[in-house]
Each structure stands twice: as structure tokens, then as C-alpha cells.
Amino acid sequence: MTANEARKVVAHVKAALVYLEDHPGWGAFEDGIDDPKRRYRRAIVGHIKVVYRVGRAIIHVTDIFDSRQDPKKMKR
């Protein structure tokens, strides 16, 4: 990936994060995370997966992951 392509991907992810501010229920629930106290969601932007949870006052982004990779590489 060239630097220009990387900048485009970053710009798309940033735009998705701005969208999440007004639409926190946008993403589907992420079933692969075992946390009985919290529900996590995922938003797919191109081939990038953004995993987040909605708090009382803020959105907590926990992972930004290239979905073409093995999901077992995601660190918890």
C-alpha cells in the first residue's frame, strides 16, 4: 500500500468515526467478544473493521483492524 492509499483509508476511517458520534447504533453487534457487562459493535469501512462500545457519554473504540487478517490476531 502506498502512502497515498494509506491516507485515503485513514480519511475514510476518520469519517466513519465522526458519523458514529451521531449514530452510535450504526454498526452490527460483535458476537466474537465475551464480555457479559458490555455489548460491542462493529462498523466496516472498506476492509477495515472498527470495534467499539457505546458508553454513557462517549464511544469507546477498542480495535481498528484490517478485516482481511485472521481475527484471532485481534488482541484483547
CYANA upper distance limits for C-alpha pairs under 8 A (distance plus 0.5 A):
  1 MET  CA      5 GLU  CA      6.59
  1 MET  CA      6 ALA  CA      7.03
  2 THR  CA      6 ALA  CA      6.73
  3 ALA  CA      7 ARG  CA      6.69
  4 ASN  CA      8 LYS  CA      6.92
  5 GLU  CA      9 VAL  CA      6.87
  6 ALA  CA     10 VAL  CA      6.70
  7 ARG  CA     11 ALA  CA      6.59
  8 LYS  CA     12 HIS  CA      6.75
  9 VAL  CA     13 VAL  CA      6.75
 10 VAL  CA     14 LYS  CA      6.59
 11 ALA  CA     15 ALA  CA      6.65
 12 HIS  CA     16 ALA  CA      6.75
 12 HIS  CA     45 VAL  CA      7.47
 13 VAL  CA     17 LEU  CA      6.77
 13 VAL  CA     45 VAL  CA      6.87
 13 VAL  CA     48 ILE  CA      8.24
 14 LYS  CA     18 VAL  CA      6.79
 15 ALA  CA     19 TYR  CA      6.75
 16 ALA  CA     20 LEU  CA      6.69
 16 ALA  CA     45 VAL  CA      7.68
 17 LEU  CA     21 GLU  CA      7.17
 18 VAL  CA     22 ASP  CA      8.01
 19 TYR  CA     23 HIS  CA      6.63
 20 LEU  CA     24 PRO  CA      5.37
 20 LEU  CA     25 GLY  CA      8.29
 20 LEU  CA     26 TRP  CA      7.38
 20 LEU  CA     59 ILE  CA      8.48
 21 GLU  CA     59 ILE  CA      7.86
 24 PRO  CA     54 VAL  CA      7.17
 24 PRO  CA     59 ILE  CA      7.93
 26 TRP  CA     43 ALA  CA      7.70
 27 GLY  CA     41 ARG  CA      5.98
 27 GLY  CA     42 ARG  CA      5.46
 27 GLY  CA     43 ALA  CA      5.10
 27 GLY  CA     44 ILE  CA      8.23
 28 ALA  CA     41 ARG  CA      5.88
 28 ALA  CA     42 ARG  CA      6.06
 28 ALA  CA     43 ALA  CA      7.39
 29 PHE  CA     39 ARG  CA      7.60
 29 PHE  CA     40 TYR  CA      6.35
 29 PHE  CA     41 ARG  CA      4.68
 29 PHE  CA     42 ARG  CA      6.68
 30 GLU  CA     39 ARG  CA      8.10
 30 GLU  CA     40 TYR  CA      5.89
 30 GLU  CA     41 ARG  CA      5.31
 30 GLU  CA     42 ARG  CA      6.19
 30 GLU  CA     51 VAL  CA      8.03
 31 ASP  CA     40 TYR  CA      8.24
 33 ILE  CA     40 TYR  CA      7.78
 35 ASP  CA     39 ARG  CA      7.70
 38 ARG  CA     53 ARG  CA      7.86
 39 ARG  CA     53 ARG  CA      6.84
 40 TYR  CA     51 VAL  CA      7.26
 40 TYR  CA     52 TYR  CA      6.07
 40 TYR  CA     53 ARG  CA      5.10
 40 TYR  CA     54 VAL  CA      8.13
 41 ARG  CA     51 VAL  CA      6.20
 41 ARG  CA     52 TYR  CA      5.86
 41 ARG  CA     53 ARG  CA      6.43
 42 ARG  CA     49 LYS  CA      6.92
 42 ARG  CA     50 VAL  CA      5.94
 42 ARG  CA     51 VAL  CA      4.93
 42 ARG  CA     52 TYR  CA      6.73
 43 ALA  CA     49 LYS  CA      6.32
 43 ALA  CA     50 VAL  CA      5.62
 43 ALA  CA     51 VAL  CA      7.07
 44 ILE  CA     48 ILE  CA      6.25
 44 ILE  CA     49 LYS  CA      5.14
 44 ILE  CA     50 VAL  CA      6.78
 45 VAL  CA     49 LYS  CA      6.83
 45 VAL  CA     50 VAL  CA      8.10
 47 HIS  CA     66 ASP  CA      6.42
 47 HIS  CA     67 SER  CA      5.95
 47 HIS  CA     68 ARG  CA      7.16
 48 ILE  CA     64 ILE  CA      7.26
 48 ILE  CA     65 PHE  CA      6.06
 48 ILE  CA     66 ASP  CA      5.09
 48 ILE  CA     67 SER  CA      5.99
 49 LYS  CA     63 ASP  CA      8.23
 49 LYS  CA     64 ILE  CA      6.21
 49 LYS  CA     65 PHE  CA      5.56
 49 LYS  CA     66 ASP  CA      6.65
 49 LYS  CA     67 SER  CA      6.23
 50 VAL  CA     61 VAL  CA      7.60
 50 VAL  CA     62 THR  CA      8.29
 50 VAL  CA     63 ASP  CA      6.27
 50 VAL  CA     64 ILE  CA      5.05
 50 VAL  CA     65 PHE  CA      6.93
 51 VAL  CA     61 VAL  CA      6.45
 51 VAL  CA     62 THR  CA      6.15
 51 VAL  CA     63 ASP  CA      5.49
 51 VAL  CA     64 ILE  CA      6.87
 52 TYR  CA     59 ILE  CA      7.25
 52 TYR  CA     60 HIS  CA      5.89
 52 TYR  CA     61 VAL  CA      4.71
 52 TYR  CA     62 THR  CA      5.85
 52 TYR  CA     63 ASP  CA      7.50
 53 ARG  CA     59 ILE  CA      6.43
 53 ARG  CA     60 HIS  CA      5.78
 53 ARG  CA     61 VAL  CA      7.13
 53 ARG  CA     62 THR  CA      8.12
 54 VAL  CA     58 ILE  CA      6.97
 54 VAL  CA     59 ILE  CA      5.12
 54 VAL  CA     60 HIS  CA      6.73
 55 GLY  CA     59 ILE  CA      6.07
 55 GLY  CA     60 HIS  CA      7.25
 63 ASP  CA     74 MET  CA      8.28
 65 PHE  CA     69 GLN  CA      8.45
 65 PHE  CA     74 MET  CA      7.91
 67 SER  CA     71 PRO  CA      7.77
 69 GLN  CA     73 LYS  CA      7.97
 70 ASP  CA     74 MET  CA      8.46
